[in-house]
């Protein structure tokens, strides 16, 4: 099997009303491989949090979300895991632990681990976006300067 890629990363680590926290699971199986790659993946769910994502079955009693994915040679798959509180939002921080294994074909003895432990902030209100300083139209000052020089040249030429 030629180097498949399986990555876990947080995309948004703040959950607030109208905006979910987000974890991304990316899987890619190079075309050079001649077997389908299997990925088995779990997310431990903190108390008071709801997790959804394509392909996940949730066992609420155990606080675990589980998914199994197959990735054919020459393809990739991206899964987004949404994180939101159950009921009311309150200011707190929770830790998510996501982990799994991937292996070629039926060869589970040749599995590779992948994991992510990351804090997520739960907020009553969404943070205000940081305003970016407006810089105007690029090159606009140069256009004004050229126009002013042309006007001065015209006036000087007209006086002669």
PyMOL commands that set and color helices and strands:
alter all, ss='L'
color gray80, all
select helices_A, chain A and resi 108-110+140-159
alter helices_A, ss='H'
color red, helices_A
select strands_A, chain A and resi 5-12+14-15+21-29+37-44+49-53+57-59+64-71+75-85+92-104+112-122
alter strands_A, ss='S'
color yellow, strands_A
deselect
rebuild
show_as cartoon
